[in-house]
Amino acid sequence: FFGKKTCDLLFKGNGENLPGFMIGRQLTVVFSFFLVASITGLNITPGEGENIFGISDGAQAFLNYGFHGAVITTILASITWQLAASAFPMAFLNNPVTYILLC
């Protein structure tokens, strides 16, 4: 039921909704990268005081930028769902959450 509705929504009007969906998806992923990086970024000056978990100054500088949050977001929010959708396309399309997110 939801699979047909999802495909009808994506390919309505000679498939003109599909490029918009793909652009919106990419913008959402990029926004989530910046959001998670800003939340997980630290403000500890390397070489002054104690680094988190006693790590080296170079590793502390890396953690200050929030790249670790962006990497985790890439793995969990992007790649995992792509693998799930490619392994189980019918289950992914028939999921009501997919249809609701597209509306």
C-alpha positions in Angstrom: 0.0 0.0 0.0 2.6 2.6 1.1 5.1 1.4 -1.6 2.6 2.3 -4.4 1.8 5.6 -2.7 5.5 6.4 -2.3 6.3 5.6 -5.9 3.3 7.6 -7.1 4.6 10.6 -5.1 8.1 10.3 -6.3 7.3 9.8 -10.0 4.3 12.1 -10.2 4.4 14.3 -13.3 6.9 12.4 -15.4 9.3 11.9 -12.4 9.7 15.6 -11.7 9.6 15.0 -7.9 12.5 12.6 -7.9 15.3 15.2 -8.5 13.8 17.5 -5.8 13.7 14.6 -3.4 17.4 13.7 -4.1 18.5 17.4 -3.7 16.4 17.7 -0.5 17.9 14.5 0.9 21.5 15.7 0.2 20.8 19.1 1.8 19.3 17.3 4.9 22.4 15.1 5.2 24.8 18.1 4.9 22.8 20.1 7.4 22.9 17.2 9.8 26.7 17.0 9.4 27.1 20.6 10.4 24.6 20.3 13.2 26.2 17.2 14.8 29.8 18.6 14.3 28.8 21.8 16.1 27.2 19.9 18.9 30.1 17.4 19.3 32.9 19.9 18.9 35.0 20.6 21.9 36.7 23.7 23.1 39.8 22.4 24.9 43.1 24.1 24.0 45.7 21.4 23.2 48.8 21.7 25.4 47.1 23.7 28.1 45.6 21.7 31.0 44.2 18.2 30.5 43.0 16.8 27.3 39.9 14.7 27.2 40.7 11.0 28.1 44.4 12.0 28.3 44.8 11.8 24.5 47.6 13.5 22.6 47.5 17.2 21.5 47.0 16.3 17.9 44.1 14.0 18.7 42.6 16.7 20.9 42.8 19.2 18.0 41.0 16.7 15.8 38.2 16.3 18.4 37.9 20.1 18.8 36.7 20.4 15.2 33.8 17.9 15.6 34.9 15.7 12.7 34.2 12.6 14.8 30.5 13.6 15.0 30.4 14.1 11.2 32.0 10.6 10.7 29.5 9.0 13.0 26.6 10.8 11.3 27.9 9.6 7.9 28.0 6.0 9.1 24.7 5.9 11.0 22.5 8.4 9.2 23.6 8.0 5.6 25.3 4.8 4.8 23.3 2.5 7.1 20.0 3.6 5.5 21.4 3.3 2.0 22.5 -0.3 2.7 19.1 -1.1 4.2 17.3 0.4 1.2 19.4 -1.5 -1.3 19.2 -4.8 0.6 15.4 -4.6 1.2 13.9 -2.2 -1.4 10.3 -3.4 -1.1 10.4 -3.2 2.7 11.9 0.3 2.5 9.3 1.6 0.1 6.4 -0.1 2.0 7.5 1.6 5.2 4.9 4.2 6.2 7.7 6.4 7.7 9.3 6.7 4.2 6.0 8.0 2.8 5.4 10.4 5.7 8.9 11.9 5.3 8.3 12.5 1.6 4.9 14.3 2.1 
